[in-house]
Amino acid sequence: MKKTLSVFALALILSPQALATDWIVSSGGSIQAAVSGAVDGDRILVEAGTYHEVLDLLGKRLELIGLDGALATVIDGAGFGTTVILADAVPAGTRVEGFTLTHGAGRPFPSSYGYDYYGGAVWAGNGALLEIEDCVLVDNAWGTGTFAGGIYSGGAGTHVTVRRSVIAHNRAWASGGGTLCDWYGQMTLEQCTVHGNSSDNFFGHQGGVSMANYGQVWVTHSIVWGNAGNQIGAFSAPYNQGTAAYVDYSDVQGGYMGAGNLNADPLFAGAGSYDFSLLVGSPCIDAGDPSFSLDCDGSLADLGAVLPTCPGLGVQYCAAHANSLGNAVEIRASGSLVITDNNLLLEADGLPLNQLGYFLMSASTDSVDLFGGSEGILCLGTPIVRLNNPLDGGQVLASGTTGSVSFSPDLGALPQLILLQPGDVWFLQLWYRDTNGVGVTSNTSGGLELSFL
């Protein structure tokens, strides 16, 4: 099921095989309206644009995804006087991916100062289990934030996992410029860059990653550099009781105890303009744990949030026939072909609008033109496996109003008990509904050959 929200309309596209609802929010629409209408398990798919609002996830298990990534999809909390994303008691499986979160003030709580503000970009508490991936949290809590300019994790059972994200130029006037784990709250920073955050020296000068009152943090394959005061540290006594930071394979200015850690200039391409990619010769390139997931080029993992980009994965073969829109559809693959990374994304566009489809895969190729009454060409040999078969827990895809589909297969749980091994070569194709001027028919994309590592 797919729902599209805009300023003017709410359109509903039904698929009886769908396992959840996709809410599509277009530029000018309201993300919060989609969150309010959604139920546990739904996805909120947000198109490129700047959204001037703050979000309360309402304790729901949702996936909030910026379709075009963080640089193109911005949630700007300026003027609302609170945190950009409130994740109060959200359950496991709640995920925020592909956004820039900026100009948040932090969640206000009454105090002897009037109000204290916690978590300029994100506030998570009361047992929240939140995942943040491929996001940029920048310029939050300037002039308002008391604690945790970027992310606050507080309360027993709360754990925020942050992957491949930049936390930069956030501020807390008391302490915890970048992040704060407080009152048994926990956080994991994996392949993150924490840079240029600041705080005053109120409970100890903790400008980067901070802990207080039994808070704990795990930092791995990350760069923590150029923050004001301590890069990683606890509040001053007595607020440092029970705090801990576990750091490995990370570049920390001033050094930090732990396996594989560095204390060397990461050589950012342009930190002043928020370009945290690594220059040639950076000590953070290929500095990851050999047992950690490899980069998409098969080398050891780089440290930090900006990972190497690889050209489109795979080799195109077997050209497609044009569909009713005149488009010869091709599959694009991105992410990684390293099986253990489990990070493969399949995409296709140029499809007829509001039509169903699914990806197919085979270990061999063929060329059967106009097969079974289709307008397409079958480029796969038998046996053929339907990647997103509902009987195997998958989902039939719908091209929606954008004429596009995307799908991330679970490489560790493929249909028909297929067990991928390094060196395996598989061939993929997309089948989709179409019309031919006479009636309903089908068509196919071109083929894509993938060699797994």
Backbone torsions as a table, in degrees:
resi	resn	phi	psi	omega
1	MET	NA	138.3	-178.2
2	LYS	-133.8	132.3	177.7
3	LYS	-121.4	137.6	-178.7
4	THR	-116.2	125.9	179.9
5	LEU	-110.5	132.1	170.0
6	SER	-137.8	-175.9	178.7
7	VAL	-63.3	-31.2	-168.5
8	PHE	-105.5	-26.8	-167.5
9	ALA	-147.1	159.2	172.7
10	LEU	-126.4	110.0	-178.2
11	ALA	-105.9	143.0	-176.2
12	LEU	-121.3	125.7	178.0
13	ILE	-119.6	121.7	-172.7
14	LEU	-103.3	139.3	170.0
15	SER	-133.2	116.0	-173.5
16	PRO	-63.8	-21.7	-178.5
17	GLN	-87.0	-8.3	-174.1
18	ALA	-63.6	142.0	-178.6
19	LEU	-93.1	-16.8	-177.9
20	ALA	-154.4	179.8	-179.9
21	THR	-107.8	133.5	171.3
22	ASP	-99.8	120.6	175.8
23	TRP	-101.5	118.3	-179.6
24	ILE	-100.1	122.9	-179.6
25	VAL	-108.9	119.2	179.5
26	SER	-90.9	160.6	178.6
27	SER	-54.3	131.1	-175.8
28	GLY	95.2	-12.7	177.8
29	GLY	-86.4	-176.4	-176.9
30	SER	-113.4	118.1	175.2
31	ILE	-67.3	-39.7	-178.8
32	GLN	-62.2	-35.1	177.7
33	ALA	-61.9	-39.1	177.3
34	ALA	-66.8	-42.9	178.0
35	VAL	-59.5	-42.8	-178.4
36	SER	-64.6	-35.5	-179.2
37	GLY	-83.4	-17.6	-174.6
38	ALA	-78.4	161.9	174.3
39	VAL	-124.1	168.9	-179.0
40	ASP	-49.4	132.8	177.8
41	GLY	95.8	-11.9	179.9
42	ASP	-76.1	161.5	174.9
43	ARG	-116.4	139.6	173.8
44	ILE	-108.1	109.0	-176.3
45	LEU	-102.8	115.3	-169.9
46	VAL	-109.3	123.5	179.0
47	GLU	-77.5	165.5	-176.3
48	ALA	-57.3	144.4	178.7
49	GLY	152.4	173.5	174.6
50	THR	-108.6	122.8	-175.3
51	TYR	-110.3	113.6	-177.4
52	HIS	-89.9	87.1	-179.1
53	GLU	-165.0	169.2	170.4
54	VAL	-122.4	153.2	-170.0
55	LEU	-120.4	137.7	168.8
56	ASP	-113.8	115.9	-177.5
57	LEU	-74.0	-4.0	170.9
58	LEU	58.5	28.2	176.5
59	GLY	70.5	15.1	-175.7
60	LYS	-94.0	154.0	174.5
61	ARG	-89.8	96.3	-175.8
62	LEU	-128.7	157.9	167.5
63	GLU	-111.0	120.8	-179.4
64	LEU	-109.7	112.0	-167.8
65	ILE	-127.1	124.9	170.7
66	GLY	-82.7	111.6	-170.0
67	LEU	-63.7	-30.8	-177.0
68	ASP	-107.0	13.1	174.9
69	GLY	87.9	172.1	-170.8
70	ALA	-65.8	-35.4	-176.6
71	LEU	-69.1	-24.6	-177.2
72	ALA	-103.7	-9.6	-172.8
73	THR	-128.4	106.8	-170.1
74	VAL	-119.2	132.0	169.4
75	ILE	-109.2	114.0	-173.0
76	ASP	-109.3	112.8	-176.4
77	GLY	-93.6	16.4	-176.9
78	ALA	-59.6	131.3	173.6
79	GLY	89.3	-5.1	-178.2
80	PHE	-93.9	-15.7	174.0
81	GLY	70.4	26.2	179.1
82	THR	-152.4	-175.0	-179.5
83	THR	-70.6	153.5	-179.9
84	VAL	-69.8	-44.6	178.8
85	ILE	-127.6	119.7	177.2
86	LEU	-99.1	114.7	-178.8
87	ALA	-116.1	76.2	-176.8
88	ASP	-92.2	112.6	175.3
89	ALA	60.3	30.6	177.6
90	VAL	-72.9	143.0	-175.9
91	PRO	-83.4	171.9	176.6
92	ALA	-56.5	142.7	-177.5
93	GLY	98.2	-4.7	176.8
94	THR	-79.9	127.4	-172.1
95	ARG	-141.1	138.7	174.0
96	VAL	-120.1	123.9	-173.5
97	GLU	-140.1	133.2	167.8
98	GLY	80.9	39.9	179.4
99	PHE	-130.4	152.6	159.4
100	THR	-96.0	127.1	178.3
101	LEU	-112.0	119.5	-171.8
102	THR	-144.4	156.4	173.0
103	HIS	63.0	26.9	172.5
104	GLY	-79.3	152.0	-178.5
105	ALA	-97.8	-25.5	-172.3
106	GLY	106.0	153.1	-179.8
107	ARG	-76.3	126.0	-175.6
108	PRO	-83.5	139.0	172.4
109	PHE	-133.3	136.6	178.7
110	PRO	-59.1	141.7	178.4
111	SER	-150.9	179.3	178.8
112	SER	-66.5	-14.7	177.5
113	TYR	-93.1	2.4	-172.7
114	GLY	108.6	-73.9	174.2
115	TYR	-143.2	140.6	165.4
116	ASP	-104.0	147.0	-177.7
117	TYR	-119.4	131.8	-175.3
118	TYR	-123.4	129.6	173.0
119	GLY	73.5	80.1	-177.8
120	GLY	-58.0	-46.0	-179.0
121	ALA	-93.0	-43.3	-175.1
122	VAL	-140.1	131.7	170.8
123	TRP	-117.9	123.4	178.0
124	ALA	-128.3	131.4	-178.6
125	GLY	-161.8	179.8	178.3
126	ASN	56.8	46.4	176.6
127	GLY	80.7	16.0	-179.8
128	ALA	-62.6	141.3	174.7
129	LEU	-123.4	94.4	-169.8
130	LEU	-117.0	138.2	173.0
131	GLU	-113.1	134.1	177.0
132	ILE	-123.5	123.9	-175.7
133	GLU	-133.9	139.3	172.1
134	ASP	53.7	45.4	-179.3
135	CYS	-116.6	162.8	173.3
136	VAL	-123.6	120.0	179.3
137	LEU	-113.0	106.3	-167.5
138	VAL	-140.8	142.4	173.4
139	ASP	58.8	47.7	176.9
140	ASN	-106.8	148.7	168.6
141	ALA	69.1	19.6	175.3
142	TRP	-72.1	119.3	177.6
143	GLY	89.4	-10.2	-178.8
144	THR	-129.1	-41.7	-169.6
145	GLY	-63.7	130.9	176.1
146	THR	-93.4	-48.3	-178.7
147	PHE	-131.7	138.5	174.2
148	ALA	62.0	80.4	177.5
149	GLY	-62.1	-33.2	-179.4
150	GLY	-96.2	-75.6	-174.1
151	ILE	-127.9	133.4	174.8
152	TYR	-114.1	130.4	174.0
153	SER	-125.1	114.4	-174.8
154	GLY	-139.6	145.5	175.8
155	GLY	100.0	146.0	-179.0
156	ALA	-57.6	135.7	178.3
157	GLY	86.0	-7.2	179.4
158	THR	-82.9	130.7	176.7
159	HIS	-143.6	122.2	176.6
160	VAL	-107.8	123.9	177.5
161	THR	-107.9	121.7	-175.9
162	VAL	-117.6	123.1	-178.1
163	ARG	-124.4	139.6	171.4
164	ARG	49.2	47.2	-175.7
165	SER	-129.1	152.4	177.8
166	VAL	-103.8	128.6	175.8
167	ILE	-120.4	102.6	-168.3
168	ALA	-140.9	141.7	170.4
169	HIS	58.7	39.3	172.0
170	ASN	-102.8	160.9	-173.6
171	ARG	-142.3	143.0	169.0
172	ALA	-131.1	125.7	-175.3
173	TRP	-71.9	-22.9	176.9
174	ALA	-89.1	-65.4	-179.4
175	SER	-171.6	159.6	179.4
176	GLY	83.7	57.5	-176.1
177	GLY	-59.9	-43.7	-179.3
178	GLY	-89.6	-60.9	-178.1
179	THR	-142.0	158.6	175.8
180	LEU	-145.7	127.3	169.2
181	CYS	-105.6	122.5	-168.4
182	ASP	-136.5	145.8	175.5
183	TRP	48.4	61.1	176.2
184	TYR	72.3	1.1	175.9
185	GLY	-67.1	150.8	-177.4
186	GLN	-129.9	159.1	179.5
187	MET	-152.4	144.3	171.3
188	THR	-119.0	127.0	174.6
189	LEU	-111.5	111.7	-177.2
190	GLU	-121.3	120.7	-177.6
191	GLN	52.6	54.0	178.3
192	CYS	-116.0	158.2	172.4
193	THR	-119.1	121.0	180.0
194	VAL	-116.4	109.3	-169.8
195	HIS	-146.4	140.6	169.7
196	GLY	70.8	16.7	176.3
197	ASN	-86.0	157.5	-174.1
198	SER	-147.8	159.4	172.7
199	SER	-154.5	161.9	172.0
200	ASP	-80.4	167.7	-177.9
201	ASN	-92.0	73.0	-175.5
202	PHE	-101.3	-53.4	173.3
203	PHE	-113.2	38.7	-170.6
204	GLY	97.2	145.7	-170.4
205	HIS	-87.1	83.2	-175.9
206	GLN	-107.6	85.8	-176.9
207	GLY	-80.7	-24.1	-174.8
208	GLY	-101.1	-99.9	-177.1
209	VAL	-105.2	124.5	-172.3
210	SER	-133.6	159.5	179.9
211	MET	-138.3	152.0	175.2
212	ALA	-154.3	149.3	169.6
213	ASN	51.4	61.2	176.6
214	TYR	71.1	12.8	174.7
215	GLY	-71.8	147.3	-178.9
216	GLN	-134.7	146.4	179.7
217	VAL	-138.1	143.1	174.1
218	TRP	-115.7	126.1	-178.7
219	VAL	-122.5	122.7	-179.1
220	THR	-142.4	140.3	177.3
221	HIS	53.0	39.4	-175.3
222	SER	-123.5	167.5	174.2
223	ILE	-120.5	122.3	176.9
224	VAL	-122.0	101.0	-166.5
225	TRP	-150.6	139.8	171.8
226	GLY	76.3	20.4	174.9
227	ASN	-90.7	153.2	-179.5
228	ALA	-71.8	135.1	178.7
229	GLY	74.8	-146.6	-178.9
230	ASN	-68.1	136.9	177.1
231	GLN	-72.9	-44.5	177.1
232	ILE	-136.3	123.1	-178.5
233	GLY	-173.5	165.4	-179.4
234	ALA	-98.2	158.9	172.3
235	PHE	-58.4	161.8	176.9
236	SER	-71.8	161.3	179.9
237	ALA	-59.9	145.4	4.8
238	PRO	-90.6	9.3	-172.8
239	TYR	-81.1	0.9	-179.6
240	ASN	-93.6	5.3	-177.3
241	GLN	-62.0	131.5	173.8
242	GLY	71.6	7.6	-179.0
243	THR	-81.2	154.6	178.4
244	ALA	-157.9	146.2	172.9
245	ALA	-129.4	126.8	-179.9
246	TYR	-113.2	115.0	-169.7
247	VAL	-127.3	129.0	173.0
248	ASP	-145.3	156.0	178.1
249	TYR	42.9	53.0	179.8
250	SER	-137.5	153.3	177.6
251	ASP	-101.6	108.5	-175.3
252	VAL	-119.4	122.3	179.3
253	GLN	-60.5	128.1	-176.2
254	GLY	89.4	-10.9	177.7
255	GLY	87.2	156.2	175.4
256	TYR	-156.0	141.1	-177.4
257	MET	-66.5	134.1	176.9
258	GLY	152.6	155.7	-177.4
259	ALA	-62.5	132.7	172.4
260	GLY	73.5	8.9	-177.4
261	ASN	-77.2	150.0	179.5
262	LEU	-119.4	161.3	169.9
263	ASN	-138.9	75.4	-174.7
264	ALA	-148.0	143.9	178.6
265	ASP	-52.0	121.2	-176.8
266	PRO	-71.4	-11.6	-179.9
267	LEU	59.5	61.7	173.2
268	PHE	-66.5	148.3	179.8
269	ALA	-67.6	-34.5	-178.6
270	GLY	-173.4	71.6	-175.9
271	ALA	-59.8	-31.9	-179.6
272	GLY	-63.1	-25.6	177.4
273	SER	-109.5	20.9	177.0
274	TYR	63.2	28.0	173.0
275	ASP	-98.5	99.8	-175.8
276	PHE	-100.7	18.8	171.4
277	SER	-67.0	158.5	-172.5
278	LEU	-99.5	132.6	176.2
279	LEU	-72.5	156.0	173.6
280	VAL	-56.1	133.2	-177.6
281	GLY	96.0	-3.5	177.7
282	SER	-61.3	135.3	177.4
283	PRO	-67.5	-12.3	-178.0
284	CYS	-85.3	-8.9	178.9
285	ILE	-77.4	129.8	179.3
286	ASP	58.0	31.4	-177.6
287	ALA	-101.2	10.8	-175.7
288	GLY	-79.0	168.7	176.1
289	ASP	-63.0	128.0	179.3
290	PRO	-57.4	-22.6	179.6
291	SER	-88.9	-4.1	179.8
292	PHE	-82.7	161.5	179.0
293	SER	-55.3	135.0	179.1
294	LEU	-73.0	158.3	172.0
295	ASP	-69.4	168.4	-174.2
296	CYS	-63.4	-20.4	178.3
297	ASP	-89.0	5.8	177.6
298	GLY	86.8	0.1	179.3
299	SER	-88.3	169.6	175.4
300	LEU	-58.9	151.7	-176.1
301	ALA	-63.0	140.0	168.7
302	ASP	-79.9	159.2	174.7
303	LEU	-90.9	150.6	176.7
304	GLY	97.0	177.2	-170.6
305	ALA	-84.7	-29.0	-174.7
306	VAL	-93.0	100.6	-174.1
307	LEU	-93.0	159.6	179.9
308	PRO	-61.6	144.5	176.2
309	THR	-101.7	140.0	179.2
310	CYS	-112.3	149.0	177.0
311	PRO	-61.2	166.5	178.8
312	GLY	-46.3	132.0	-174.4
313	LEU	-77.5	149.0	172.6
314	GLY	88.8	178.1	-178.4
315	VAL	-125.5	126.3	177.8
316	GLN	-74.6	142.1	174.2
317	TYR	-149.9	162.9	172.4
318	CYS	60.7	83.5	-175.6
319	ALA	-62.8	142.7	-178.1
320	ALA	-81.8	156.9	168.8
321	HIS	-79.9	150.6	176.4
322	ALA	-65.7	143.9	177.9
323	ASN	-94.2	-168.6	-175.4
324	SER	-65.2	-17.0	176.4
325	LEU	-94.6	-0.8	-178.5
326	GLY	86.0	11.8	-176.6
327	ASN	-101.8	132.5	170.3
328	ALA	-94.3	103.4	-169.4
329	VAL	-77.1	137.3	173.0
330	GLU	-122.5	151.2	175.0
331	ILE	-88.1	138.8	170.2
332	ARG	-111.9	139.7	176.4
333	ALA	-122.3	135.7	177.6
334	SER	-140.8	173.1	-177.8
335	GLY	103.3	-114.6	-175.5
336	SER	-148.8	142.3	173.5
337	LEU	-95.6	5.3	174.1
338	VAL	-75.5	117.2	-171.1
339	ILE	-57.8	-43.3	-175.9
340	THR	-69.6	-18.6	175.3
341	ASP	-68.2	-32.2	-177.3
342	ASN	49.2	51.2	-174.4
343	ASN	-138.1	63.1	179.6
344	LEU	-114.7	129.2	178.3
345	LEU	-118.4	126.8	176.1
346	LEU	-107.5	134.2	-177.7
347	GLU	-139.4	154.1	172.8
348	ALA	-155.2	143.5	175.5
349	ASP	-136.6	-176.2	-174.0
350	GLY	78.5	17.9	-178.3
351	LEU	-86.8	157.0	170.3
352	PRO	-58.2	146.4	-175.3
353	LEU	-71.6	145.4	171.2
354	ASN	57.2	41.5	178.2
355	GLN	-118.2	152.7	-179.6
356	LEU	-90.0	155.4	177.3
357	GLY	-166.3	174.6	176.4
358	TYR	-160.0	156.8	179.3
359	PHE	-87.3	143.7	177.4
360	LEU	-118.4	153.2	176.2
361	MET	-143.8	152.9	-179.7
362	SER	-153.1	158.4	176.7
363	ALA	-88.7	1.1	-179.1
364	SER	-144.1	170.1	-178.3
365	THR	-115.3	163.0	175.0
366	ASP	-156.5	-179.2	176.5
367	SER	-149.9	94.2	-177.9
368	VAL	-118.1	107.5	-175.4
369	ASP	-80.4	139.8	176.2
370	LEU	51.1	45.9	-175.3
371	PHE	-68.9	138.3	173.4
372	GLY	53.0	32.4	-179.6
373	GLY	83.0	3.8	179.3
374	SER	-76.4	159.2	172.4
375	GLU	-86.8	-2.4	-174.5
376	GLY	-101.7	-174.8	177.2
377	ILE	-121.9	128.1	-179.8
378	LEU	-85.2	117.1	-174.7
379	CYS	-101.7	7.0	-175.0
380	LEU	-113.7	141.9	172.1
381	GLY	-85.7	167.6	178.7
382	THR	-90.2	153.0	-2.0
383	PRO	-76.8	152.1	-179.1
384	ILE	-112.2	134.3	-178.8
385	VAL	-109.8	132.4	175.2
386	ARG	-87.0	111.6	-171.4
387	LEU	-60.0	-43.8	-175.5
388	ASN	-111.8	54.4	179.3
389	ASN	-73.6	123.3	179.3
390	PRO	-55.3	-30.0	179.6
391	LEU	-67.2	-20.2	178.2
392	ASP	-104.1	19.6	177.1
393	GLY	84.7	12.5	-179.1
394	GLY	-93.0	-160.8	-174.3
395	GLN	-145.9	129.2	170.9
396	VAL	-66.0	137.4	-176.7
397	LEU	-92.6	155.9	175.8
398	ALA	-129.2	134.1	-176.5
399	SER	-74.6	-19.1	174.0
400	GLY	60.5	-156.1	-177.2
401	THR	-83.1	-5.8	179.6
402	THR	-99.9	-10.9	-177.9
403	GLY	65.7	35.9	-177.3
404	SER	-142.1	156.6	175.7
405	VAL	-137.0	155.1	173.1
406	SER	-146.1	152.0	-176.0
407	PHE	-157.2	134.7	176.6
408	SER	-114.4	99.6	-179.6
409	PRO	-69.4	147.8	173.4
410	ASP	-82.9	104.1	-174.4
411	LEU	-68.1	-14.3	177.7
412	GLY	-95.4	-2.3	-178.1
413	ALA	-145.5	57.8	-179.9
414	LEU	-76.2	157.3	178.3
415	PRO	-60.8	162.8	177.1
416	GLN	58.0	24.7	177.4
417	LEU	57.3	29.9	176.7
418	ILE	-65.7	128.7	179.5
419	LEU	-113.9	104.1	-179.5
420	LEU	-67.5	143.1	175.9
421	GLN	-128.7	147.5	175.1
422	PRO	-54.5	134.8	-177.1
423	GLY	97.2	-13.4	178.4
424	ASP	-66.9	142.1	175.7
425	VAL	-117.8	126.3	178.9
426	TRP	-127.2	154.4	-177.7
427	PHE	-118.5	135.6	-174.1
428	LEU	-124.4	153.7	177.3
429	GLN	-154.6	153.5	176.6
430	LEU	-107.7	127.6	171.0
431	TRP	-102.0	138.4	-179.8
432	TYR	-150.9	155.5	176.7
433	ARG	-71.9	147.5	178.4
434	ASP	-155.1	176.0	173.5
435	THR	-124.8	158.4	-178.2
436	ASN	-128.1	20.7	-178.8
437	GLY	88.7	-16.2	178.2
438	VAL	-107.6	-40.6	-178.8
439	GLY	-176.5	-165.8	-178.6
440	VAL	-78.1	134.2	176.6
441	THR	-141.8	-153.6	178.5
442	SER	-145.3	169.6	177.0
443	ASN	-149.8	174.9	-179.0
444	THR	-138.6	156.4	172.1
445	SER	-79.2	175.1	166.4
446	GLY	-69.5	171.5	-178.9
447	GLY	-89.8	155.8	177.7
448	LEU	-134.3	125.5	178.9
449	GLU	-98.3	126.4	-180.0
450	LEU	-121.3	130.5	176.7
451	SER	-110.5	115.3	-172.4
452	PHE	-87.4	150.1	-177.4
453	LEU	-111.7	NA	NA
